[in-house]
């Protein structure tokens, strides 16, 4: 049996899709990736989360575009080596502390004598880590794809029961 296509409906891969249409690709770095880090949520006065505690984090990225590349892909997963390396640099055997943590001096002293690999973030907690990762990976993906692809959302999972998602909405522009 031969499939018959309506040639009028076929568009070149270099052309934007119909107005409002998006293509999405998903990349996951699961708990077995080895991204084991510790947090301190110093503002959580009501909770034991104000103490140092750790997780093997997992990340789920949703990438989006309004036009596919020459391979008919939203994103070449093989091109994410820089993202994976950055995730390991930031979250593999590290301690995450908020820039405004009142005990930051103590953490810096422990890092200076080699007791930890300290990462100071604008804020901590899964929601804020997801936002931070979204911004950093978003810059990498934008540069690698000349702005054709963007990070639509990032999910950070502490374990199978707890996760947070940061998402930015971007609407596809109609073709010219």
N, C-alpha and C positions, 0 to 999 in steps of 0.2 A: 504494500500500500504506500502511496506517495502522498506526503502532506502538501497541501496547496496553501500558499500564503498570499494575502492581499498586499501587493507591493506598495500601495498607497499608505498603508499603516506602518511600514517599516521605516525607521529613521536611523541615520548614521550614529554610531556610538559617540562621536565627538559633539553631537548636538544635545542640548538640554532636553530632558523629558518633558512631557506635557506639564503645563502650569500646575504647581502644587504636588506633583508626583516626586517621591523620593525613593532612592535605593538605600538600603541599610545592610551593613555587615556587622557581625558580632564577633568579638575576640574575648576569650576568657583565659585568665591566669588563675588556676584553681588553688585550693589550699595546699596541695602537694607541690606547688611551685617553690616552696621554701621561703616565703616572705614572712618570717617570724619576727615580730617587733613588739615592743612594749609601748604603752601609752601612760600618760598621767593626765587625768581630767581634773585639774585642781579646783575648778569651780563646783564640782559635784559634792558639796558639803554633806548632803543627805545620803551619800552612797559610798560604797567601798571603791568606786571607780576613781576616787581622788587619790588612791594609792596606785603605785606602779603595778601594772598587770599586762599580760601579753596575749597575743593571738597569732595564728598563722593566717595572714590576710589573703583574701581572694579578690580579684578584680574582674569586672565584666564591663567591657567597652562596647558602646553602640556607635558606629561610625555611619555618617550619612553623606549623600551627594545627590545632586539633581542630574548628573550625567556620568556615565560609566567611562572607564579608561579604554585604551585600545584593545585590551583583553576582555572587555565587557565585565570588568570588576569594579565594585565600589572602591575597594582597597586591596592591595596586594599584601596578604598576611605575612609573606616573606620579608616585607619591608619594615616590619615592626621590631627588628632586632634592637634598635636604639631604645624603643619603649621598654622592652623587656630588661635591657641592661640598666636603664634608669630606675625601674621598679626595684631591681635588686639592690642598687646603690642606696636607694631611699629607705627600703623596708626590710632588707635581709639582715637580721641580727642588729637592729638599731633600736634606739629609744626616741620616741616622739614626744616633744615638749612644746607647749605653746610659748610664743615669744613673750607673753605677759605673765608667765608663771612666776609667782613670788619667790620660788625656790630655784630659779634658773641658774643662779650663781653656783649652787651646790651641784647641779647637773653638769655645768661647765667644768667645775673642778674635777669631778669624777671622769669626765671625758679626757681632760688634760693628762691624767695619770693612767689612762688606758683602761679604765673600768667599763667603758661603754662607747659605742658609736652613736653620738648624739645628733639628732636632726631637729632643728628648731623650726617650727611651722608657725604661720600666723595664728592658727588655732588648731585644737585637736578634737577628736571624736570622729566617728565614721562619716558623719555628714560633712564636716569640714575637711577631712582627708579626701573625700570624694570630690569636693569642690577644688581643692588644691591640685589633685591629680588631673582633673578635667582641664584646668588651665595649663598645666605643664605639658601634658600629652597633646592638648589642642594645638599648642605652638609647634610641636614637632610634626604633627600630621599636616598642619597647614603649610609648613615649609616644604615638606616632602611631596606634597601634591599640588603645589602652587595655588592653594586655596580651594581646590575642587572638592575636597573632602573635609568634613569637620567632625568633631566629637560631639555627638548628640547627648549622650549620657554616660556616666560612670557609676557603677554600683560597687561598693566596698562591703565585703562580708567578713565579719569576725568569725562566724561559724555558721552552720546551716540554719540556725534560728534567728540570727541578728544580722541585718544589713541596712545600708542607707544608700540612697540614690541621689545624685546631683544631675540635673538636666537643664539644658538651655534650649529654648525654642528658637528655631531659625526657619523662616518660611522661604521656600524656593521662589526665586524671581521668575516671572513668565519669560519665555523665550522672546528674543527680539525679532 
